[in-house]
Amino acid sequence: MSLPTTVADRALVTIADRTIQIPDQDCLIHLQFRRFAGCPICTLHLRSFAVRHDEILAANIREVVVFHSSAAELRKYEGDLPFDLIADPTRILYREFGIESTPRALLDPRAWPTLIRSVVTATRAVLRKEKPSPPNKPEGGRLGLPGDFLIAPDGRVLAGKLGKHADDQWSVDELLALVPATEPRH
C-alpha cells in the first residue's frame, strides 16, 4: 500500500476525552501508530519521545499517538505520557493509513535487541511497582506494525513511514530532521 499524500480534516477524541483536530492549522502533527497498550517496545519508544518533548514542541510538532487498544487500557498503561493518545480498537485509522498487523512484527531479527531491552525495562518497572505488568493477551493482539506520519497544517503528508517490524519507527532525531526549514518554530 502506498502512503497517503493528504489527510482529510477530522476530529479525534483523546483518552482524556478531549477533541483534537487533525490536521492542526497551528502546527505540524506527528501521527504515530503503535501497537497495544502496555507494549514494552512501544513504551520504551514513547518514553524516548517524552524525555525530549520540549524539543519536539519547540519544533512546532504536536505528538498524536494511536493504539489499537481501548481508552481504558491506554489510561492504565500509557496515561502518564504528555501526548494526545487515541484509542482505535477497531483499527479504522490503521486501515486508512495502511498500517498492517503481521507475525513479522516480532519475528524480524532487527526487532529483537529492542524487544529484549524493552522487556527488561518493563520488568524493572513492574518490580518497582511503577507500571502494571504488560497484558498477557493484549486487546487487538501483539502483531501490529508501527507507522509514522508528519502532517502539515494544510493536511499534506510531508513524510511517512510504514514499519517493517515492531521496532521500525522514527526516532526523535529522525523526526526533527524532517521538519521543513519553512515551517515556523516556536
C-alpha positions in Angstrom: 0.0 0.0 0.0 1.2 3.5 -0.8 1.5 6.2 1.8 -1.4 8.8 1.9 -0.4 12.2 0.4 -3.0 14.2 2.3 -5.1 13.8 5.4 -8.7 14.9 5.5 -9.9 17.2 8.3 -11.1 15.2 11.2 -11.8 15.4 14.9 -10.4 12.7 17.1 -11.2 12.1 20.8 -8.2 11.5 23.1 -8.2 9.2 26.1 -8.6 12.3 28.2 -12.0 12.9 26.4 -10.6 16.0 24.6 -11.3 16.6 21.0 -8.4 17.4 18.8 -8.2 18.4 15.1 -6.0 16.7 12.5 -4.5 18.4 10.7 -3.9 21.2 13.2 -3.7 24.6 11.5 -1.3 25.9 14.1 1.4 23.2 14.0 2.8 20.0 12.4 1.3 16.7 13.6 3.5 13.7 14.2 0.9 10.9 13.9 2.3 7.7 15.4 0.7 4.3 15.2 1.8 2.0 17.9 0.7 -1.5 18.9 -1.2 -2.3 22.1 -1.4 -0.5 25.5 1.4 -1.8 27.6 3.5 -3.0 24.7 7.1 -2.9 26.0 8.6 -1.8 22.7 6.1 1.0 22.3 6.5 2.1 25.9 10.3 2.2 25.5 10.0 4.2 22.3 7.4 6.6 23.6 9.5 7.3 26.7 12.3 8.5 24.4 9.8 11.0 22.9 8.6 12.0 26.4 12.0 12.9 27.7 12.5 15.2 24.6 9.0 16.5 24.4 10.1 20.1 24.9 12.4 19.8 21.9 9.6 18.4 19.8 7.2 21.2 20.9 10.0 23.8 20.1 10.0 22.4 16.5 6.2 23.2 16.4 5.3 19.5 16.4 2.3 18.0 18.2 2.5 14.3 19.1 -0.6 12.3 18.5 -0.2 8.6 19.2 -2.7 5.9 18.1 -3.0 2.5 19.7 -5.3 -0.4 18.8 -6.4 -0.7 22.4 -9.4 0.8 24.3 -9.2 4.1 26.1 -9.5 2.3 29.4 -6.4 0.1 28.6 -4.5 3.1 27.4 -5.2 5.1 30.6 -4.0 2.1 32.6 -0.6 1.7 30.8 0.2 4.9 28.9 -1.9 7.6 30.7 1.1 9.5 32.0 2.5 10.4 28.6 2.5 14.1 27.7 0.9 13.4 24.3 -2.5 13.1 22.8 -3.4 9.4 22.9 -6.1 8.0 20.6 -7.8 4.6 21.2 -8.6 2.8 17.9 -9.6 -0.7 18.9 -11.5 -1.3 15.7 -8.4 -0.2 13.7 -10.3 2.3 11.5 -7.3 4.7 11.4 -4.9 1.8 11.0 -6.6 0.7 7.8 -6.9 4.2 6.5 -3.2 4.8 6.9 -2.1 1.3 5.7 -0.8 0.1 9.0 -0.6 -3.7 9.0 -0.7 -6.5 11.6 1.6 -9.4 10.8 3.8 -12.0 12.5 6.9 -10.4 11.1 6.3 -7.6 13.6 8.1 -9.7 16.2 9.8 -12.3 14.1 12.1 -10.0 12.3 15.6 -10.2 14.0 16.1 -6.5 13.7 13.4 -6.0 16.4 15.0 -8.5 18.8 17.6 -6.2 20.5 14.9 -3.6 21.3 12.4 -6.4 22.3 14.9 -7.7 24.9 15.8 -4.2 26.2 12.1 -3.3 26.4 11.2 -6.5 28.3 14.0 -5.9 30.8 12.9 -2.3 31.2 9.2 -3.3 31.6 10.2 -6.0 34.1 12.1 -3.5 36.2 9.2 -1.0 36.2 6.8 -3.8 37.3 9.1 -4.9 40.1 9.4 -1.3 41.3 5.6 -1.0 41.1 6.0 1.9 38.7 3.9 0.2 36.0 1.4 -2.6 35.7 2.6 -5.8 34.1 2.1 -5.8 30.3 -1.1 -7.7 29.3 -0.7 -11.4 28.6 -3.4 -11.2 25.9 -3.4 -7.6 24.7 -6.5 -6.1 23.0 -6.1 -6.5 19.3 -3.2 -8.8 19.6 0.6 -8.3 19.6 1.4 -8.3 15.9 0.8 -4.7 14.8 3.5 -2.8 12.9 4.3 0.8 13.7 3.7 3.8 11.4 4.8 7.4 11.5 3.4 10.4 9.5 4.4 14.1 9.6 1.3 16.1 8.7 1.4 19.8 7.7 -1.2 22.3 8.8 -2.8 22.1 5.4 -3.2 18.3 5.6 -0.2 17.4 3.3 1.7 14.4 4.5 5.3 15.7 4.5 6.8 12.4 5.3 5.7 8.9 6.3 7.0 5.5 7.2 5.3 2.2 7.4 7.3 0.0 9.8 8.6 -3.4 8.6 9.0 -4.8 12.1 8.0 -3.9 15.7 10.9 -1.5 16.2 10.9 0.2 12.8 9.8 3.7 13.7 11.2 7.2 13.7 13.5 8.3 16.5 13.2 11.9 17.8 16.3 12.9 15.8 14.8 11.4 12.6 11.5 13.3 13.3 13.2 16.6 13.9 15.3 16.2 10.8 12.1 16.0 8.7 10.8 19.5 9.8 10.9 21.7 6.8 13.0 24.8 7.2 10.0 26.9 6.1 7.8 25.7 9.0 7.5 28.2 11.8 9.1 27.2 15.1 8.0 28.5 18.4 
